[in-house]
Amino acid sequence: MSENAVSYAQQRFRRCSWKSITADSPLPFADGTFDVVISPEVTEHVFHVDRYLNEILRVLKAGETYGLTCPFHGFLKDLLIVLSAKHERHYPPYSPKSLRPVFTK
């Protein structure tokens, strides 16, 4: 989240705490801090997906909810993204099957 977005969120939603963090760094929260974690349209931009998802699971309370969305541009466009090696912008498409090993460790 950009600093501008954090500033806006702090002004608009004063009862919440907002932090700007990077997806490839350890999250600055204790284990089991959150009941819900939502990660919309982020995972495809993360280089170390296993590390990122393990951090999400670490800060999530056991048995609670993690919401994850990844864009689906359609099979052909997703295939072109993978084949074009635009790794700085998009990583391979994810599916429940491809992410299951991370969530069942």
CNS distance restraints for C-alpha pairs under 8 A (distance, minus, plus):
assign (resid   1 and name CA) (resid   5 and name CA) 6.20 0.50 0.50
assign (resid   1 and name CA) (resid   6 and name CA) 6.65 0.50 0.50
assign (resid   1 and name CA) (resid  19 and name CA) 7.94 0.50 0.50
assign (resid   1 and name CA) (resid  20 and name CA) 5.36 0.50 0.50
assign (resid   1 and name CA) (resid  21 and name CA) 6.84 0.50 0.50
assign (resid   1 and name CA) (resid  22 and name CA) 7.92 0.50 0.50
assign (resid   2 and name CA) (resid   6 and name CA) 6.30 0.50 0.50
assign (resid   2 and name CA) (resid  20 and name CA) 6.48 0.50 0.50
assign (resid   3 and name CA) (resid   7 and name CA) 6.13 0.50 0.50
assign (resid   3 and name CA) (resid  20 and name CA) 6.51 0.50 0.50
assign (resid   4 and name CA) (resid   8 and name CA) 6.18 0.50 0.50
assign (resid   5 and name CA) (resid   9 and name CA) 6.06 0.50 0.50
assign (resid   6 and name CA) (resid  10 and name CA) 6.06 0.50 0.50
assign (resid   6 and name CA) (resid  18 and name CA) 6.09 0.50 0.50
assign (resid   6 and name CA) (resid  19 and name CA) 6.64 0.50 0.50
assign (resid   6 and name CA) (resid  20 and name CA) 6.59 0.50 0.50
assign (resid   7 and name CA) (resid  11 and name CA) 6.35 0.50 0.50
assign (resid   8 and name CA) (resid  12 and name CA) 6.09 0.50 0.50
assign (resid   9 and name CA) (resid  13 and name CA) 5.58 0.50 0.50
assign (resid   9 and name CA) (resid  14 and name CA) 7.69 0.50 0.50
assign (resid   9 and name CA) (resid  18 and name CA) 7.14 0.50 0.50
assign (resid  10 and name CA) (resid  14 and name CA) 5.32 0.50 0.50
assign (resid  10 and name CA) (resid  16 and name CA) 7.25 0.50 0.50
assign (resid  10 and name CA) (resid  17 and name CA) 7.25 0.50 0.50
assign (resid  10 and name CA) (resid  18 and name CA) 6.48 0.50 0.50
assign (resid  21 and name CA) (resid  25 and name CA) 7.56 0.50 0.50
assign (resid  21 and name CA) (resid  27 and name CA) 7.32 0.50 0.50
assign (resid  23 and name CA) (resid  46 and name CA) 6.43 0.50 0.50
assign (resid  23 and name CA) (resid  52 and name CA) 6.27 0.50 0.50
assign (resid  24 and name CA) (resid  46 and name CA) 6.83 0.50 0.50
assign (resid  24 and name CA) (resid  47 and name CA) 7.34 0.50 0.50
assign (resid  24 and name CA) (resid  48 and name CA) 6.75 0.50 0.50
assign (resid  24 and name CA) (resid  51 and name CA) 7.53 0.50 0.50
assign (resid  24 and name CA) (resid  52 and name CA) 6.28 0.50 0.50
assign (resid  25 and name CA) (resid  52 and name CA) 7.92 0.50 0.50
assign (resid  26 and name CA) (resid  55 and name CA) 6.56 0.50 0.50
assign (resid  27 and name CA) (resid  55 and name CA) 6.52 0.50 0.50
assign (resid  27 and name CA) (resid  56 and name CA) 7.96 0.50 0.50
assign (resid  27 and name CA) (resid  59 and name CA) 7.80 0.50 0.50
assign (resid  29 and name CA) (resid  33 and name CA) 6.67 0.50 0.50
assign (resid  29 and name CA) (resid  59 and name CA) 6.42 0.50 0.50
assign (resid  30 and name CA) (resid  59 and name CA) 6.17 0.50 0.50
assign (resid  31 and name CA) (resid  58 and name CA) 5.27 0.50 0.50
assign (resid  31 and name CA) (resid  59 and name CA) 4.52 0.50 0.50
assign (resid  31 and name CA) (resid  60 and name CA) 7.02 0.50 0.50
assign (resid  31 and name CA) (resid  61 and name CA) 7.54 0.50 0.50
assign (resid  32 and name CA) (resid  58 and name CA) 6.26 0.50 0.50
assign (resid  32 and name CA) (resid  59 and name CA) 4.54 0.50 0.50
assign (resid  32 and name CA) (resid  60 and name CA) 4.71 0.50 0.50
assign (resid  32 and name CA) (resid  61 and name CA) 3.98 0.50 0.50
assign (resid  32 and name CA) (resid  62 and name CA) 6.82 0.50 0.50
assign (resid  33 and name CA) (resid  59 and name CA) 5.21 0.50 0.50
assign (resid  33 and name CA) (resid  60 and name CA) 5.91 0.50 0.50
assign (resid  33 and name CA) (resid  61 and name CA) 6.16 0.50 0.50
assign (resid  34 and name CA) (resid  59 and name CA) 6.14 0.50 0.50
assign (resid  34 and name CA) (resid  60 and name CA) 4.84 0.50 0.50
assign (resid  34 and name CA) (resid  61 and name CA) 5.67 0.50 0.50
assign (resid  35 and name CA) (resid  60 and name CA) 6.14 0.50 0.50
assign (resid  35 and name CA) (resid  61 and name CA) 5.66 0.50 0.50
assign (resid  35 and name CA) (resid  64 and name CA) 5.54 0.50 0.50
assign (resid  35 and name CA) (resid  65 and name CA) 6.54 0.50 0.50
assign (resid  36 and name CA) (resid  60 and name CA) 6.79 0.50 0.50
assign (resid  36 and name CA) (resid  64 and name CA) 6.38 0.50 0.50
assign (resid  36 and name CA) (resid  65 and name CA) 4.96 0.50 0.50
assign (resid  36 and name CA) (resid  66 and name CA) 5.86 0.50 0.50
assign (resid  36 and name CA) (resid  67 and name CA) 7.71 0.50 0.50
assign (resid  37 and name CA) (resid  56 and name CA) 7.31 0.50 0.50
assign (resid  37 and name CA) (resid  60 and name CA) 6.82 0.50 0.50
assign (resid  37 and name CA) (resid  65 and name CA) 6.59 0.50 0.50
assign (resid  37 and name CA) (resid  66 and name CA) 4.94 0.50 0.50
assign (resid  37 and name CA) (resid  67 and name CA) 6.24 0.50 0.50
assign (resid  38 and name CA) (resid  66 and name CA) 5.83 0.50 0.50
assign (resid  38 and name CA) (resid  67 and name CA) 4.53 0.50 0.50
assign (resid  38 and name CA) (resid  68 and name CA) 6.08 0.50 0.50
assign (resid  39 and name CA) (resid  43 and name CA) 7.46 0.50 0.50
assign (resid  39 and name CA) (resid  66 and name CA) 7.79 0.50 0.50
assign (resid  39 and name CA) (resid  67 and name CA) 6.04 0.50 0.50
assign (resid  39 and name CA) (resid  68 and name CA) 4.94 0.50 0.50
assign (resid  39 and name CA) (resid  69 and name CA) 6.61 0.50 0.50
assign (resid  40 and name CA) (resid  67 and name CA) 7.45 0.50 0.50
assign (resid  40 and name CA) (resid  68 and name CA) 5.64 0.50 0.50
assign (resid  40 and name CA) (resid  69 and name CA) 4.80 0.50 0.50
assign (resid  40 and name CA) (resid  70 and name CA) 6.75 0.50 0.50
assign (resid  41 and name CA) (resid  68 and name CA) 7.63 0.50 0.50
assign (resid  41 and name CA) (resid  69 and name CA) 5.48 0.50 0.50
assign (resid  41 and name CA) (resid  70 and name CA) 4.89 0.50 0.50
assign (resid  41 and name CA) (resid  71 and name CA) 6.28 0.50 0.50
assign (resid  42 and name CA) (resid  46 and name CA) 6.88 0.50 0.50
assign (resid  42 and name CA) (resid  69 and name CA) 7.77 0.50 0.50
assign (resid  42 and name CA) (resid  70 and name CA) 7.13 0.50 0.50
assign (resid  43 and name CA) (resid  49 and name CA) 6.73 0.50 0.50
assign (resid  43 and name CA) (resid  69 and name CA) 7.93 0.50 0.50
assign (resid  43 and name CA) (resid  70 and name CA) 6.69 0.50 0.50
assign (resid  44 and name CA) (resid  70 and name CA) 6.62 0.50 0.50
assign (resid  44 and name CA) (resid  89 and name CA) 7.97 0.50 0.50
assign (resid  44 and name CA) (resid  90 and name CA) 5.38 0.50 0.50
assign (resid  44 and name CA) (resid  91 and name CA) 5.02 0.50 0.50
assign (resid  44 and name CA) (resid  92 and name CA) 6.97 0.50 0.50
assign (resid  44 and name CA) (resid  93 and name CA) 7.05 0.50 0.50
assign (resid  44 and name CA) (resid  94 and name CA) 7.80 0.50 0.50
assign (resid  45 and name CA) (resid  88 and name CA) 7.42 0.50 0.50
assign (resid  45 and name CA) (resid  89 and name CA) 6.03 0.50 0.50
assign (resid  45 and name CA) (resid  90 and name CA) 5.42 0.50 0.50
assign (resid  45 and name CA) (resid  91 and name CA) 6.29 0.50 0.50
assign (resid  46 and name CA) (resid  52 and name CA) 7.40 0.50 0.50
assign (resid  46 and name CA) (resid  91 and name CA) 7.58 0.50 0.50
assign (resid  47 and name CA) (resid  91 and name CA) 7.58 0.50 0.50
assign (resid  48 and name CA) (resid  52 and name CA) 6.21 0.50 0.50
assign (resid  49 and name CA) (resid  53 and name CA) 6.02 0.50 0.50
assign (resid  50 and name CA) (resid  54 and name CA) 6.02 0.50 0.50
assign (resid  50 and name CA) (resid 102 and name CA) 6.40 0.50 0.50
assign (resid  51 and name CA) (resid  55 and name CA) 6.25 0.50 0.50
assign (resid  52 and name CA) (resid  56 and name CA) 6.42 0.50 0.50
assign (resid  53 and name CA) (resid  57 and name CA) 6.19 0.50 0.50
assign (resid  53 and name CA) (resid 102 and name CA) 7.22 0.50 0.50
assign (resid  54 and name CA) (resid  58 and name CA) 6.03 0.50 0.50
assign (resid  54 and name CA) (resid 102 and name CA) 7.32 0.50 0.50
assign (resid  55 and name CA) (resid  59 and name CA) 6.42 0.50 0.50
assign (resid  56 and name CA) (resid  60 and name CA) 6.24 0.50 0.50
assign (resid  57 and name CA) (resid  61 and name CA) 7.86 0.50 0.50
assign (resid  60 and name CA) (resid  64 and name CA) 6.66 0.50 0.50
assign (resid  60 and name CA) (resid  65 and name CA) 7.67 0.50 0.50
assign (resid  60 and name CA) (resid  66 and name CA) 7.69 0.50 0.50
assign (resid  70 and name CA) (resid  93 and name CA) 7.54 0.50 0.50
assign (resid  70 and name CA) (resid  94 and name CA) 7.05 0.50 0.50
assign (resid  71 and name CA) (resid  93 and name CA) 7.92 0.50 0.50
assign (resid  72 and name CA) (resid  78 and name CA) 7.06 0.50 0.50
assign (resid  72 and name CA) (resid  93 and name CA) 7.45 0.50 0.50
assign (resid  73 and name CA) (resid  77 and name CA) 5.72 0.50 0.50
assign (resid  73 and name CA) (resid  78 and name CA) 5.89 0.50 0.50
assign (resid  74 and name CA) (resid  78 and name CA) 6.09 0.50 0.50
assign (resid  75 and name CA) (resid  79 and name CA) 6.02 0.50 0.50
assign (resid  76 and name CA) (resid  80 and name CA) 6.21 0.50 0.50
assign (resid  77 and name CA) (resid  81 and name CA) 6.21 0.50 0.50
assign (resid  78 and name CA) (resid  82 and name CA) 6.33 0.50 0.50
assign (resid  78 and name CA) (resid  92 and name CA) 7.53 0.50 0.50
assign (resid  78 and name CA) (resid  93 and name CA) 6.53 0.50 0.50
assign (resid  79 and name CA) (resid  83 and name CA) 6.13 0.50 0.50
assign (resid  80 and name CA) (resid  84 and name CA) 5.83 0.50 0.50
assign (resid  81 and name CA) (resid  85 and name CA) 6.64 0.50 0.50
assign (resid  81 and name CA) (resid  86 and name CA) 6.43 0.50 0.50
assign (resid  81 and name CA) (resid  90 and name CA) 6.93 0.50 0.50
assign (resid  81 and name CA) (resid  91 and name CA) 7.80 0.50 0.50
assign (resid  81 and name CA) (resid  92 and name CA) 7.53 0.50 0.50
assign (resid  82 and name CA) (resid  86 and name CA) 7.23 0.50 0.50
assign (resid  82 and name CA) (resid  90 and name CA) 7.82 0.50 0.50
assign (resid  82 and name CA) (resid  91 and name CA) 6.79 0.50 0.50
assign (resid  82 and name CA) (resid  92 and name CA) 5.51 0.50 0.50
assign (resid  82 and name CA) (resid  93 and name CA) 7.91 0.50 0.50
assign (resid  86 and name CA) (resid  90 and name CA) 5.97 0.50 0.50
assign (resid  86 and name CA) (resid  91 and name CA) 7.55 0.50 0.50
assign (resid  87 and name CA) (resid  91 and name CA) 5.64 0.50 0.50
assign (resid  94 and name CA) (resid  98 and name CA) 5.99 0.50 0.50
assign (resid  94 and name CA) (resid  99 and name CA) 6.77 0.50 0.50
assign (resid  95 and name CA) (resid  99 and name CA) 6.22 0.50 0.50
assign (resid  96 and name CA) (resid 100 and name CA) 5.83 0.50 0.50
assign (resid  97 and name CA) (resid 101 and name CA) 7.98 0.50 0.50
assign (resid  99 and name CA) (resid 103 and name CA) 6.77 0.50 0.50
assign (resid 100 and name CA) (resid 104 and name CA) 6.13 0.50 0.50
assign (resid 101 and name CA) (resid 105 and name CA) 6.45 0.50 0.50
